[in-house]
Amino acid sequence: MSGRYLLDTNIIIALFASDTAVKDNLAKAKVFVPAIAIGELYFGARKSGRAWSP
């Protein structure tokens, strides 16, 4: 599906988890991430206490 999408935190987390349905739907789309979602992801990552590994 092509088009433009503003992603929320749950969809971004699904992408991190390699959700194929989400990946397929967004494959040809132009995506945008709002600043609040970036903040929520940062907060959740800091709160989790898990080490970052690239």
C-alpha positions as a Markdown table, in Angstrom:
| # | Residue | x | y | z |
|---|---|---|---|---|
| 1 | Met | 0.0 | 0.0 | 0.0 |
| 2 | Ser | 1.5 | 3.3 | -0.9 |
| 3 | Gly | 0.7 | 6.7 | 0.5 |
| 4 | Arg | 1.7 | 8.7 | 3.5 |
| 5 | Tyr | 1.4 | 7.5 | 7.1 |
| 6 | Leu | 2.0 | 9.1 | 10.5 |
| 7 | Leu | 3.1 | 6.3 | 12.7 |
| 8 | Asp | 2.2 | 5.9 | 16.3 |
| 9 | Thr | 4.4 | 4.2 | 18.9 |
| 10 | Asn | 2.6 | 0.9 | 18.7 |
| 11 | Ile | 3.3 | 0.6 | 14.9 |
| 12 | Ile | 6.9 | 1.6 | 15.4 |
| 13 | Ile | 7.3 | -1.1 | 18.0 |
| 14 | Ala | 5.7 | -3.6 | 15.6 |
| 15 | Leu | 8.3 | -2.6 | 13.0 |
| 16 | Phe | 11.1 | -3.2 | 15.6 |
| 17 | Ala | 9.6 | -6.6 | 16.3 |
| 18 | Ser | 9.7 | -7.4 | 12.5 |
| 19 | Asp | 5.9 | -7.7 | 12.2 |
| 20 | Thr | 5.7 | -8.7 | 8.5 |
| 21 | Ala | 2.1 | -7.4 | 8.1 |
| 22 | Val | 3.2 | -3.9 | 9.2 |
| 23 | Lys | 6.3 | -4.1 | 7.1 |
| 24 | Asp | 4.4 | -5.1 | 4.0 |
| 25 | Asn | 1.8 | -2.4 | 4.4 |
| 26 | Leu | 4.5 | 0.3 | 4.8 |
| 27 | Ala | 6.9 | -1.0 | 2.2 |
| 28 | Lys | 6.2 | 1.6 | -0.4 |
| 29 | Ala | 4.8 | 4.3 | 1.8 |
| 30 | Lys | 6.3 | 7.6 | 2.9 |
| 31 | Val | 6.2 | 7.4 | 6.7 |
| 32 | Phe | 6.5 | 10.1 | 9.3 |
| 33 | Val | 7.1 | 9.8 | 13.1 |
| 34 | Pro | 5.8 | 12.5 | 15.4 |
| 35 | Ala | 8.1 | 13.9 | 18.1 |
| 36 | Ile | 5.9 | 12.6 | 20.8 |
| 37 | Ala | 6.3 | 9.0 | 19.5 |
| 38 | Ile | 10.1 | 9.5 | 19.5 |
| 39 | Gly | 9.9 | 10.7 | 23.1 |
| 40 | Glu | 7.7 | 7.7 | 24.1 |
| 41 | Leu | 10.2 | 5.3 | 22.5 |
| 42 | Tyr | 13.1 | 6.9 | 24.3 |
| 43 | Phe | 11.3 | 6.9 | 27.6 |
| 44 | Gly | 10.3 | 3.2 | 27.2 |
| 45 | Ala | 13.9 | 2.3 | 26.2 |
| 46 | Arg | 15.4 | 4.1 | 29.2 |
| 47 | Lys | 12.8 | 2.6 | 31.6 |
| 48 | Ser | 13.3 | -0.9 | 30.4 |
| 49 | Gly | 16.9 | -1.1 | 31.7 |
| 50 | Arg | 17.9 | -3.4 | 28.9 |
| 51 | Ala | 21.3 | -2.8 | 27.3 |
| 52 | Trp | 21.4 | -1.5 | 23.7 |
| 53 | Ser | 22.9 | -3.7 | 21.1 |
| 54 | Pro | 23.2 | -2.6 | 17.5 |
